Amino acid sequence: MTSFCAWDGKTLVLNILGQPNANRDVIGKAKGKQLQVSVTAAPVAGRATDHMVRFLAGEFDVSPFDIEVVFGRFNVNKQLRIRSPQRLPSVVAKHLSVQPL
């Protein structure tokens, strides 16, 4: 991937740099080939990643079951696959030229 995000058919692939224990849940800026995502949950037994998946499900208007954690469940460096996102946050939309049909 040349960016933090790319389409694989109708699935959006995101490289994430997570920040647990943040003041609020927020999608940040692109930092190199990763998208910064902060969540309020503590990094204990994968709970921060689970919380991030639920937060991002709302941001992309999908079910949490439509988001797969490819790697990084217990790490700040993650890759997620989001099946058929219904909405794209602006930071993601401006990095993607075309949304699949």
Secondary structure, 3 states (H helix, E strand, C coil): CCCCEEEECCEEEEEEEEECCCCCCEEEEEECCEEEEECCCCCCCCHHHHHHHHHHHHHHCCCHHHEEEEECCCCCEEEEEEECCCCCCHHHHCCCCCCCC
